[in-house]
């Protein structure tokens, strides 16, 4: 199954849940699916939580490294 067909199937399932229940329950279904996808990705090794945290917090991999000195502007 390619990505477009999978996206279409997921879109159909979302709209079906929205019609059958309500919008809030449909969003909870999406949230649950996203959480289970993330857990499965971590367990498979496809998602590195350390790398994700470093990207979100803009930190380097080496937390013990001294910060680089900033250039100071000269005031004349």
C-alpha positions as CSV (number, residue, x, y, z in Angstrom):
1,X,0.0,0.0,0.0
2,X,1.4,3.4,-0.9
3,X,1.3,6.5,1.2
4,X,-1.6,8.1,-0.7
5,X,-3.9,5.1,-0.2
6,X,-3.0,4.9,3.4
7,X,-3.7,8.6,3.9
8,X,-7.0,8.2,2.1
9,X,-8.0,5.2,4.3
10,X,-7.0,7.1,7.5
11,X,-9.0,10.1,6.3
12,X,-12.0,8.0,5.6
13,X,-11.7,6.4,9.1
14,X,-11.4,9.8,10.7
15,X,-14.5,11.1,9.0
16,X,-16.4,7.9,9.7
17,X,-15.5,8.3,13.4
18,X,-16.5,12.0,13.3
19,X,-19.9,11.1,11.9
20,X,-20.5,8.1,14.1
21,X,-19.5,9.8,17.4
22,X,-18.5,13.4,17.4
23,X,-15.5,15.6,16.6
24,X,-14.0,15.3,20.0
25,X,-14.0,11.5,20.0
26,X,-12.6,11.5,16.5
27,X,-9.7,13.7,17.6
28,X,-9.1,11.3,20.6
29,X,-8.9,8.5,18.1
30,X,-6.2,10.4,16.1
31,X,-4.3,11.2,19.3
32,X,-4.4,7.5,20.3
33,X,-3.2,6.4,16.9
34,X,-0.3,9.0,17.0
35,X,0.7,7.8,20.5
36,X,0.7,4.1,19.4
37,X,2.6,5.0,16.2
38,X,5.3,6.8,18.3
39,X,5.6,3.9,20.7
40,X,6.0,1.4,17.9
41,X,8.6,3.6,16.2
42,X,10.6,3.9,19.4
43,X,10.5,0.1,19.9
44,X,11.6,-0.5,16.3
45,X,14.4,2.0,16.6
46,X,13.1,4.3,13.9
47,X,12.5,7.2,16.3
48,X,15.4,8.4,18.5
49,X,14.0,10.2,21.5
50,X,17.4,11.7,22.5
51,X,17.8,13.2,19.0
52,X,14.2,14.5,19.0
53,X,14.7,16.2,22.4
54,X,18.0,17.8,21.2
55,X,16.2,19.1,18.1
56,X,13.3,20.5,20.1
57,X,15.4,22.2,22.7
58,X,18.3,23.3,20.4
59,X,20.9,21.6,22.5
60,X,24.1,19.8,21.4
61,X,24.7,16.1,22.1
62,X,27.5,17.1,24.5
63,X,26.0,18.8,27.5
64,X,29.3,19.2,29.3
65,X,30.9,21.3,26.6
66,X,31.7,24.8,27.6
67,X,29.6,27.5,25.9
68,X,31.3,29.4,23.1
69,X,32.2,33.0,23.9
70,X,30.2,35.6,22.1
71,X,31.8,38.4,20.1
72,X,31.3,41.7,21.8
73,X,30.5,44.8,19.7
74,X,32.9,47.7,20.2
75,X,31.2,50.9,21.3
76,X,33.0,54.0,20.0
